[in-house]
Amino acid sequence: MDFTVLANAVEVDHGIKRVSMRFIKKYAAPSRARLSQELCTKITDALREQGLITLPHTLPPDEDAFIFVMARNSVLGDAASLSVAIFAMARFGMLTELKLEETFPHLAVEAI
C-alpha cells in the first residue's frame, strides 16, 4: 500500500485532509470489491508508516464514509492522539469527574 500521494496532499493542505474511504481503498486495494475491518487495520498501519493518523481512529469499512487524515507530527495530530488517549482513560473509569463524553459527544465517537 503506497499512500505517498495522500501524504503529499496532507502536507500541502497544512497537515489535514478529508477523504472518502473509497479514495483510501483506491490506493490500498483497488482490485478488492469491499473494505473489510482487517483491511482497514492494515490501512491504518500503512498510514502510520507514512507518518499519518486518522479520525476516526478506527477506520470504517463503509466506502461512502469520510475520514480526516492528519500528519502525526503536527499540532492537530498531537491533539487527535491525545484525545484518543484521554477517551481511553475515560472508558476505564478514569477522569469521570470531567464528564468528557457529555461535554464532547462527537469527539467521544471519533476517538474510538
C-alpha positions, -999 to 999 in steps of 0.1 A, spaced: 0 0 0 15 32 -11 0 64 4 26 88 -8 0 108 -28 -21 111 3 9 120 25 18 148 0 -18 161 -1 -19 163 37 14 182 37 1 206 11 -31 212 30 -13 222 62 -14 189 79 -50 177 74 -71 163 45 -107 150 44 -111 120 21 -136 92 15 -129 56 23 -135 50 -14 -104 72 -21 -84 53 5 -95 19 -10 -84 31 -44 -48 33 -32 -49 4 -7 -66 -24 -27 -82 -12 -60 -90 -48 -70 -110 -56 -39 -147 -54 -41 -152 -42 -5 -134 -29 25 -131 -53 54 -122 -45 90 -90 -64 85 -81 -44 55 -89 -12 74 -65 -22 101 -38 -28 75 -45 6 60 -42 22 94 -7 6 99 4 17 64 -8 53 71 12 53 103 43 42 84 38 73 62 35 95 94 -3 99 92 -31 93 116 -69 93 111 -101 104 128 -119 83 135 -91 63 149 -107 30 137 -114 33 100 -149 24 89 -154 -3 63 -181 19 46 -167 33 13 -191 62 15 -177 74 49 -154 103 51 -124 105 74 -98 130 83 -61 122 76 -36 142 96 2 145 99 11 127 131 39 152 139 16 183 138 -5 202 164 -36 186 150 -20 151 150 -9 156 186 -44 167 196 -60 137 179 -36 113 196 -42 130 229 -80 127 225 -77 90 218 -57 85 250 -80 107 271 -111 89 260 -95 55 265 -88 66 301 -124 77 305 -136 43 293 -115 27 320 -133 48 346 -106 75 350 -114 112 346 -151 106 353 -155 139 370 -147 157 337 -178 142 320 -159 141 287 -185 121 268 -212 146 277 -190 176 270 -175 164 238 -200 138 223 -188 140 187 -151 136 197 -160 107 220 -173 88 190 -145 98 167 -117 90 192 -126 53 192 
